[in-house]
Amino acid sequence: MKVLAKVNKRAWPYLFILPWIIGFLVFTLGPLVLSFVMSFFDWSITGTPKFRGLGNYIEMFTTDDQVLKSLSISL
């Protein structure tokens, strides 16, 4: 019985932090990963997504002058 009480005593801090971890995974890390994965596709509202790979990034850095200007200002 003492072993079980010791285990329960150790578990309380993790149980208190668990709601924060779940919220972080659902509301922060999940959308971050999903947006990174979506950036490799060509998404149309009516059509199906088509995989472009690094094509979106290559197009962004080679054809849009504002991207490099914005990066230079923010960094």
Secondary structure, 3 states (H helix, E strand, C coil): CHHHHHHHHHHHHHHHHHHHHHHHHHHHHHHHHHHHHHCCEECCCCCCCEECCCHHHHHHHHHCHHHHHHHHHHC
